[in-house]
Amino acid sequence: MTETQVLVINADRPDIDHPLAIGPEPEMFKLAQHNYKSGEWPFPVRLVKPGTKPWDDRSEERRVGKEC
């Protein structure tokens, strides 16, 4: 089984061309939680698949931050 690669992007300023991190989904989710809780990323982030239009609310994503 291959792991899904995801991009971690700023949810307030979605830009898939300049992700904060790239890697396997489970690792990126843990990294996003840690960096948000520690204050390194003081903004909510989204985990999106490469090629996703980040402004499309119907896209598959995981959000870490204010609403979580």
Protein Blocks (a to p, Z undefined) as FASTA:
>chain_A
ZZdddddddfklgcfklcfbdcdfklmmmmmmmmmmnomagcdcddddehiafklmkbcc
ddedjkZZ
